[in-house]
Every structure is written in structure tokens, then in C-alpha cells.
């Protein structure tokens, strides 16, 4: 059955009363197995029908005698005769190249013979097509209903999400009429100190402190975010606060002192700082309060981003500046160390030249070429250092003279009068035989 195309495989399955789905590479093997199973079932039914007992039962139900069976078989219009004659003709005209398909031909023959010889008439092709179309319509209807259900669920979840966001941000069940509660409190709880009145008074004080905190936080935030209101200080005077509350919240004005006393006596952080005349002196009474300021300024998101960027950039600049200073100090130290090393090398080179000059002078005196055995120190300096370098190499010369005085035993420093003037001179003290051998 592997040679059948997709359309032929679909046609064969529908002829057996099976309505297949889409045929692809992944489902083709499944439908081929299904077709083979249906063919085997039909072959088994056809064989069981042509047993002698089944033939007797079939002909007992007919009104024609047994002899009429020969006439039916001889009749060329009989379905069985047409089927057998078609199979014989196909067998005669088969070429050798198609002899390998004998199994498929036998299956097709048994399938066709069963169709024509079974006592139950198979369903017609239009009936099966109608059934397949009805099944397709049902599938489309179910898909549409499922899509509608999914859309309805999505809309419901979206509405639920919006409602939850509204509940979290705006809040439900807020106090509706605060003025009415205040009026009832003045009437019902005046002079009373029971638990209900105390709780109601505490609630109103918390509301006043909340509004006071919001006002001070906005003032401090405006001062930090560019100061659009041209404020001089974030500490707001108590008289200005009372004026503000008398205009916008007059119902809270009578409880201002009690609320400030609560802030003063409580250990909780209300975000409000009480400042007196002296900023460094802590406030101990309500009468000492001069101004109020917020410890947690309210700033917009843009202002916070600007301040964060400024702080980060400033700290980064300070860090880079400190890094540059350290790098500069390191470069200067390395330069200084290099200069010291060069000076030491120049000093050692000058010491070597001085030793050579003093020794040569001693050799010349020993040979009678010089009148005196010592040589003046300025004479050696003027001989070894050119005039244009004497100022620059003055420090190196002083180090070389000090080094020879403390570390060279072959040269002795003495004072002699030469031409009526005292000079510091160097004398070579090494014996002549050692000098000659060296």
C-alpha cells in the first residue's frame, strides 16, 4: 500500500466507511495501517460468508430454487461474474514487470468480491461524503466555541487585573466625610475620655499629621528640585503652617498643638522635625517650636533621576580627580627616583675621575714631573667639570667630595698654603710599590 498516493489512500479509506483527517508524512503510515486492517477484516468476512453453511442460510432466505444459482452465475450481469471476469482479464494482461504486485491484486480482488457478494449492501459514496462534511462542520463549530470561551476568559482576567490595580493604587472604602466626623466628635466626645473617643481623637490627629507631613515633604522636595517657589529654607515657620491649615483645612487647626505634642512625646519617626530658635538646641516644649521641616522630602521621579545622575557624576569626578592626583604623585616620585639614580651614577663617575686624577698627579710627582705631591680640590673640580656645567653639577660635586672624605682611605684631605692662600688639597697616600703594581 505504500505505492498509493494521498488522494487514493483517502479514497480507499472513505470506501470502507472511515473518514480520515489530513494526510501528511507523519500520519501516512498510520492511515496505511488502518487501511490494511480494514482490508483484512473484509477478507475475513468474505471467507466466512462463502462457507457451505453460510450459502445454505443465504439461499434459504431467497424464494428461487437452488438451480437458479447456476443461472445467476452464468448471467454476465451478475456482480460476482463481472468481478471474476475483470480479475481474469487483469491477470491475463499483466506483464512480467508487475508480477511482484500479486499480493496487492489479491487484496483488491478480495475487497471487490466482498463488496459484490456480501449479503449486506455497503453504504453509498455520497452518504460517507455527507458524514465527513458533517464531522468537519462539527469540528469547526467546536473550534469557534472554544475560541469564544478563550476570548471571554481573557477579557474577564483583564478586567480582574484592572480592578486589582485600582484597589491597590486608589483604594476602596476611604473615609467619605471627615467634616461630619469632626462635627460629631465635638458633640459626642467633648469632655469624654473613654476608649472610643480616645481612638477617634487619635485617628484625627494622625490625619492632621499626615497632611502636615505631605505639605512639609512637598516644600522640602521643591527646595531640592530646583526651588521653583524661591524658598530660602526647607524649615517652614509655624505661623505659616497655621495660616496654610486655616485656609485649606480649618477643621484641623484646633488640634495642631496636640498633634505637635504627640510628635514631641512619641518615639516614632513621623518624618517631621521640630526646630526651635537655636537649631542645635533640641525642642522640649510646644512653645519652643519655631519651624518645622520634613526629614523625607517628596521628589518626583524626574527629580530623583536628576539628583542621582548629579550625585553619581560628582562622585565619579571626585574619584577620577583623586585617581589623577595619585597618578601624578606616582609619576613625580618615579621621576624623582630616576633623577636621584642618575645623580648617584654621575656622582660615582665623578668619584672615579677624581681618584684617577689624584693618582695620576701623585705618579707625576713621584717621577719628578710635579713640584708638589698634593693637588688643590678646586683645581680638580675645574679640570673635570666644564664651566657651563659647574652650576648644574654643584650638588653632585659636593656629594662626591663628601663621599671621598668618608669612604675613600687612599685620598687624604689636607689644608696647605699655596701662593699665599689656604686651600683644601687631596693627597694620594698609597705606597709607590702598591701603586705601581696596581
C-alpha positions as CSV (number, residue, x, y, z in Angstrom):
1,X,0.0,0.0,0.0
2,X,3.0,2.2,0.0
3,X,2.5,3.0,-3.7
4,X,-0.8,4.7,-3.1
5,X,-0.9,8.5,-3.3
6,X,-2.5,10.7,-0.7
7,X,-5.7,11.1,-2.7
8,X,-6.0,7.3,-3.5
9,X,-5.4,6.5,0.2
10,X,-8.1,8.9,1.2
11,X,-10.5,7.4,-1.4
12,X,-9.8,3.8,-0.2
13,X,-10.4,4.7,3.4
14,X,-13.7,6.5,2.6
15,X,-14.8,3.5,0.6
16,X,-14.5,1.4,3.8
17,X,-16.6,3.9,5.7
18,X,-13.7,5.6,7.5
19,X,-13.4,9.4,7.4
20,X,-9.6,10.3,7.5
21,X,-8.1,13.6,8.6
22,X,-5.3,15.4,6.9
23,X,-2.7,13.1,5.4
24,X,0.9,14.1,5.9
25,X,4.3,12.4,6.2
26,X,3.7,11.9,9.9
27,X,0.1,10.4,9.6
28,X,0.5,8.5,6.3
29,X,1.9,5.4,8.0
30,X,-1.0,5.4,10.5
31,X,-3.6,5.5,7.7
32,X,-1.8,2.8,5.7
33,X,-2.0,0.5,8.7
34,X,-5.7,1.4,9.1
35,X,-6.4,0.6,5.5
36,X,-4.6,-2.7,5.8
37,X,-6.6,-3.6,8.9
38,X,-9.9,-2.8,7.2
39,X,-8.9,-4.9,4.2
40,X,-8.1,-7.9,6.4
41,X,-11.4,-7.5,8.3
42,X,-13.3,-7.5,5.0
43,X,-11.4,-10.6,3.7
44,X,-12.2,-12.5,6.9
45,X,-15.9,-11.5,6.5
46,X,-15.9,-12.6,2.8
47,X,-14.4,-16.0,3.7
48,X,-16.9,-16.7,6.4
49,X,-19.7,-15.8,4.0
50,X,-18.7,-18.4,1.4
51,X,-18.7,-21.4,3.7
52,X,-21.3,-24.1,2.8
53,X,-23.4,-23.4,5.8
54,X,-23.5,-19.7,5.1
55,X,-24.5,-20.4,1.5
56,X,-27.4,-22.6,2.6
57,X,-28.6,-20.0,5.0
58,X,-28.4,-17.3,2.3
59,X,-30.3,-19.3,-0.3
60,X,-32.9,-20.4,2.2
61,X,-34.0,-16.8,2.6
62,X,-34.5,-16.4,-1.1
63,X,-37.6,-17.6,-3.0
64,X,-35.7,-19.0,-6.0
65,X,-34.7,-22.7,-6.0
66,X,-31.2,-23.9,-5.8
67,X,-30.9,-24.5,-9.5
68,X,-31.4,-20.8,-10.2
69,X,-27.9,-20.3,-8.7
70,X,-26.3,-21.6,-11.9
71,X,-28.3,-19.1,-13.9
72,X,-27.2,-16.3,-11.7
73,X,-23.6,-17.4,-12.0
74,X,-23.9,-17.8,-15.8
75,X,-25.6,-14.4,-16.1
76,X,-23.0,-11.9,-17.3
77,X,-24.7,-9.1,-15.5
78,X,-24.1,-10.8,-12.1
79,X,-21.7,-8.7,-9.8
80,X,-19.8,-11.8,-9.0
81,X,-19.4,-12.8,-12.6
82,X,-18.3,-9.3,-13.5
83,X,-15.8,-9.2,-10.7
84,X,-14.3,-12.6,-11.6
85,X,-14.2,-11.8,-15.3
86,X,-12.5,-8.5,-14.5
87,X,-9.9,-10.2,-12.3
88,X,-9.2,-12.9,-15.0
89,X,-8.8,-10.2,-17.7
90,X,-6.4,-8.3,-15.4
91,X,-4.5,-11.5,-14.7
92,X,-4.1,-12.3,-18.4
93,X,-3.0,-8.8,-19.4
94,X,-0.5,-8.5,-16.5
95,X,3.1,-8.0,-17.7
96,X,6.0,-9.7,-16.0
97,X,7.1,-6.4,-14.6
98,X,4.0,-6.2,-12.4
99,X,4.1,-9.8,-11.1
100,X,5.6,-8.6,-7.9
101,X,2.3,-6.9,-7.1
102,X,0.3,-10.2,-6.7
103,X,-0.4,-9.6,-3.0
104,X,-1.9,-6.1,-3.7
105,X,-4.0,-7.6,-6.6
106,X,-5.3,-10.4,-4.3
107,X,-6.2,-7.9,-1.7
108,X,-8.0,-5.7,-4.2
109,X,-9.8,-8.8,-5.7
110,X,-11.0,-10.0,-2.3
111,X,-12.1,-6.4,-1.4
112,X,-14.1,-6.1,-4.6
113,X,-15.5,-9.6,-4.4
114,X,-16.6,-9.0,-0.9
115,X,-18.4,-5.8,-1.9
116,X,-20.4,-7.6,-4.5
117,X,-21.1,-10.9,-2.7
118,X,-21.8,-9.9,0.8
119,X,-25.5,-10.1,1.8
120,X,-25.3,-6.6,3.3
121,X,-25.3,-3.8,0.8
122,X,-22.4,-1.2,1.6
123,X,-23.2,2.4,2.1
124,X,-23.0,4.6,-0.9
125,X,-20.2,7.1,-1.5
126,X,-22.4,10.2,-1.1
127,X,-23.5,9.1,2.3
128,X,-19.9,8.9,3.5
129,X,-19.1,12.2,2.0
130,X,-22.0,13.8,3.8
131,X,-20.9,12.2,7.1
132,X,-17.4,13.6,6.6
133,X,-18.8,17.0,5.8
134,X,-21.0,16.9,8.9
135,X,-18.0,15.9,11.1
136,X,-15.9,18.8,9.6
137,X,-18.7,21.2,10.4
138,X,-18.9,20.0,13.9
139,X,-15.2,20.4,14.3
140,X,-15.3,24.0,13.0
141,X,-18.2,24.7,15.3
142,X,-16.4,23.3,18.3
143,X,-13.3,25.3,17.4
144,X,-15.3,28.5,17.2
145,X,-17.0,27.9,20.6
146,X,-13.6,27.2,22.2
147,X,-12.1,30.4,20.7
148,X,-15.1,32.4,22.1
149,X,-14.6,30.8,25.5
150,X,-10.9,31.7,25.5
151,X,-11.6,35.3,24.5
152,X,-14.2,35.6,27.2
153,X,-11.8,34.2,29.8
154,X,-9.1,36.6,28.6
155,X,-11.4,39.6,28.9
156,X,-12.5,38.5,32.4
157,X,-8.9,38.1,33.6
158,X,-8.0,41.6,32.1
159,X,-11.0,43.2,33.9
160,X,-10.0,41.4,37.2
161,X,-6.4,42.6,36.8
162,X,-7.5,46.2,36.2
163,X,-9.8,46.0,39.3
164,X,-6.9,44.7,41.5
165,X,-4.6,47.5,40.3
166,X,-7.3,50.1,41.1
167,X,-7.8,48.6,44.5
168,X,-4.1,48.6,45.2
169,X,-3.4,52.2,43.9
170,X,-6.6,54.2,44.7
171,X,-8.1,52.0,47.5
172,X,-11.6,51.3,48.4
173,X,-13.6,52.2,51.4
174,X,-11.9,55.6,52.1
175,X,-13.4,57.9,54.6
176,X,-16.1,59.9,52.9
177,X,-16.9,62.8,55.0
178,X,-14.3,63.9,57.5
179,X,-16.0,67.1,58.4
180,X,-19.1,65.3,59.5
181,X,-16.9,63.0,61.8
182,X,-15.2,66.0,63.3
183,X,-18.5,67.7,64.0
184,X,-19.9,64.5,65.6
185,X,-16.7,64.3,67.6
186,X,-17.1,67.8,69.0
187,X,-20.6,66.9,70.1
188,X,-20.3,63.3,71.2
189,X,-16.8,63.2,72.6
190,X,-16.4,66.6,74.2
191,X,-15.1,66.2,77.6
192,X,-15.1,62.4,77.4
193,X,-12.1,60.2,77.8
194,X,-13.5,56.7,77.0
195,X,-11.7,54.3,74.6
196,X,-13.9,55.2,71.6
197,X,-13.3,58.9,71.9
198,X,-9.6,58.4,72.5
199,X,-9.4,56.3,69.4
200,X,-11.3,58.8,67.4
201,X,-9.1,61.7,68.6
202,X,-6.0,59.7,67.8
203,X,-7.3,59.0,64.3
204,X,-7.9,62.7,63.6
205,X,-4.5,63.6,64.9
206,X,-2.9,61.0,62.6
207,X,-4.8,62.5,59.7
208,X,-3.6,66.0,60.6
209,X,0.0,64.8,60.9
210,X,-0.4,63.0,57.5
211,X,-1.4,66.2,55.8
212,X,1.3,68.2,57.6
213,X,3.9,65.6,56.5
214,X,2.7,65.8,52.9
215,X,2.9,69.6,53.0
216,X,6.4,69.7,54.5
217,X,7.6,66.9,52.2
218,X,6.4,68.9,49.1
219,X,8.1,72.1,50.4
220,X,11.4,70.2,51.0
221,X,11.2,68.4,47.6
222,X,10.6,71.7,45.8
223,X,13.7,73.2,47.5
224,X,15.8,70.2,46.4
225,X,14.4,70.1,42.9
226,X,15.3,73.5,41.6
227,X,13.4,75.6,44.1
228,X,10.7,76.8,41.7
229,X,8.9,78.6,44.6
230,X,12.1,80.6,45.5
231,X,12.2,79.2,49.1
232,X,15.1,80.2,51.4
233,X,14.9,77.2,53.7
234,X,13.1,73.9,53.9
235,X,12.1,74.7,57.5
236,X,8.7,76.3,57.4
237,X,7.7,78.7,60.1
238,X,4.9,77.5,62.5
239,X,2.8,80.6,61.8
240,X,2.9,80.0,58.1
241,X,1.8,76.4,58.7
242,X,-1.1,77.5,60.8
243,X,-2.1,80.0,58.1
244,X,-2.0,77.3,55.5
245,X,-4.2,75.0,57.5
246,X,-6.6,77.8,58.3
247,X,-7.2,78.2,54.6
248,X,-7.2,74.6,53.3
249,X,-8.0,72.5,56.4
250,X,-9.7,74.7,59.1
251,X,-11.2,71.8,60.8
252,X,-7.8,70.6,61.9
253,X,-6.5,73.9,63.2
254,X,-7.7,73.4,66.8
255,X,-5.7,70.1,67.1
256,X,-2.4,71.5,65.8
257,X,-0.8,71.9,69.3
258,X,-2.0,68.5,70.5
259,X,-0.6,66.9,67.4
260,X,2.8,68.6,67.7
261,X,2.8,67.5,71.4
262,X,2.2,63.9,70.2
263,X,5.2,64.2,67.8
264,X,7.3,65.7,70.6
265,X,6.5,63.0,73.2
266,X,6.4,60.0,70.8
267,X,9.5,57.9,69.9
268,X,8.2,57.1,66.5
269,X,9.5,58.7,63.4
270,X,6.7,60.8,61.8
271,X,9.0,62.3,59.2
272,X,8.6,65.8,60.9
273,X,11.5,67.6,62.6
274,X,10.7,70.2,65.2
275,X,13.2,73.1,65.2
276,X,13.5,75.9,67.8
277,X,15.1,79.3,67.7
278,X,18.5,77.7,68.1
279,X,19.0,74.9,65.5
280,X,21.4,73.0,67.6
281,X,19.3,73.0,70.8
282,X,16.6,70.2,71.0
283,X,13.0,71.3,71.5
284,X,11.4,70.2,74.8
285,X,8.0,72.0,74.6
286,X,5.5,73.1,72.0
287,X,6.1,76.8,72.9
288,X,9.8,76.4,71.9
289,X,8.9,75.3,68.3
290,X,9.9,77.9,65.7
291,X,9.6,76.0,62.5
292,X,9.0,72.5,61.1
293,X,10.8,70.6,58.3
294,X,10.4,67.2,56.7
295,X,13.1,64.6,57.1
296,X,11.9,62.7,54.0
297,X,11.4,65.2,51.1
298,X,9.0,64.2,48.4
299,X,10.6,64.4,45.0
300,X,9.2,63.4,41.6
301,X,10.8,60.6,39.6
302,X,12.4,63.0,37.2
303,X,13.9,65.0,40.1
304,X,15.2,61.8,41.7
305,X,16.8,60.7,38.4
306,X,18.5,64.2,38.0
307,X,19.8,64.1,41.6
308,X,21.0,60.6,41.2
309,X,22.8,61.5,37.9
310,X,24.4,64.5,39.5
311,X,25.5,62.6,42.6
312,X,27.0,59.8,40.5
313,X,28.7,62.2,38.2
314,X,30.1,64.3,41.0
315,X,31.4,61.3,42.9
316,X,32.8,59.9,39.8
317,X,34.5,63.2,39.1
318,X,36.0,63.3,42.6
319,X,37.2,59.7,42.2
320,X,38.8,60.4,38.9
321,X,40.4,63.6,40.3
322,X,41.8,61.6,43.2
323,X,43.0,59.0,40.9
324,X,44.7,61.6,38.7
325,X,46.3,63.2,41.8
326,X,47.6,59.8,42.9
327,X,48.8,59.1,39.4
328,X,50.6,62.4,39.2
329,X,52.2,61.8,42.6
330,X,53.4,58.4,41.4
331,X,54.8,59.9,38.2
332,X,56.6,62.6,40.2
333,X,58.0,60.0,42.6
334,X,59.2,57.9,39.7
335,X,60.8,61.0,38.1
336,X,62.5,61.9,41.4
337,X,63.8,58.4,41.9
338,X,65.1,58.4,38.3
339,X,66.8,61.7,38.9
340,X,68.4,60.5,42.2
341,X,69.6,57.4,40.5
342,X,71.1,59.5,37.7
343,X,72.7,61.8,40.2
344,X,74.2,58.8,42.1
345,X,75.6,57.4,38.8
346,X,77.0,60.8,37.9
347,X,78.5,61.1,41.5
348,X,80.2,57.7,41.2
349,X,81.5,58.5,37.8
350,X,82.9,61.8,39.2
351,X,84.5,60.0,42.2
352,X,86.2,57.6,39.8
353,X,87.6,60.5,37.7
354,X,88.8,62.3,40.9
355,X,90.6,59.2,42.1
356,X,92.2,58.8,38.7
357,X,93.2,62.5,38.6
358,X,94.7,62.5,42.2
359,X,96.6,59.2,41.5
360,X,98.0,60.5,38.2
361,X,99.2,63.6,39.9
362,X,100.9,61.5,42.6
363,X,102.6,59.4,39.9
364,X,103.7,62.6,38.1
365,X,105.2,63.9,41.4
366,X,106.9,60.6,42.0
367,X,108.5,60.8,38.6
368,X,109.6,64.4,39.2
369,X,107.1,65.9,36.8
370,X,105.1,67.8,39.5
371,X,106.7,70.1,42.2
372,X,104.2,69.1,45.0
373,X,102.7,65.8,45.9
374,X,99.2,67.1,46.5
375,X,96.6,68.9,44.3
376,X,94.0,71.6,45.3
377,X,90.4,70.5,45.3
378,X,89.2,73.5,43.2
379,X,91.8,72.6,40.6
380,X,90.4,69.1,40.3
381,X,86.9,70.5,40.0
382,X,87.8,73.0,37.3
383,X,89.7,70.3,35.4
384,X,86.9,67.7,35.5
385,X,83.8,69.8,35.1
386,X,83.3,72.3,32.2
387,X,82.4,75.9,33.1
388,X,78.9,75.6,31.6
389,X,78.0,72.6,33.8
390,X,79.5,73.7,37.1
391,X,76.3,75.3,38.4
392,X,74.2,72.3,37.5
393,X,76.6,69.8,38.9
394,X,77.4,71.6,42.1
395,X,75.3,69.2,44.2
396,X,76.9,66.2,42.5
397,X,80.4,67.6,43.2
398,X,79.5,68.2,46.9
399,X,78.2,64.6,47.2
400,X,81.4,63.3,45.6
401,X,83.7,65.3,47.9
402,X,81.7,64.1,50.9
403,X,81.8,60.5,49.7
404,X,85.6,60.7,49.2
405,X,86.1,62.2,52.7
406,X,84.1,59.4,54.4
407,X,84.6,56.3,52.2
408,X,88.0,56.6,50.4
409,X,91.1,55.9,52.5
410,X,93.7,56.3,49.7
411,X,92.9,60.0,49.4
412,X,93.6,62.3,52.4
413,X,92.2,65.8,52.7
414,X,94.6,68.4,54.0
415,X,95.0,72.2,54.2
416,X,98.0,73.9,52.6
417,X,99.0,77.4,51.8
418,X,99.6,77.8,48.1
419,X,100.7,81.2,46.6
420,X,99.8,82.9,49.9
421,X,96.3,81.4,50.2
422,X,95.0,78.4,52.1
423,X,93.5,75.6,50.0
424,X,91.9,72.2,50.7
425,X,94.0,69.7,48.9
426,X,94.0,66.0,48.2
427,X,97.0,63.8,48.8
428,X,97.5,60.3,47.5
429,X,98.6,58.1,50.4
430,X,99.1,54.8,48.7
431,X,102.7,53.5,48.7
432,X,104.5,53.6,45.4
433,X,105.1,49.9,45.0
434,X,101.5,49.2,45.5
435,X,100.6,51.9,43.1
436,X,103.0,50.6,40.5
437,X,101.7,47.1,40.9
438,X,98.1,48.2,40.6
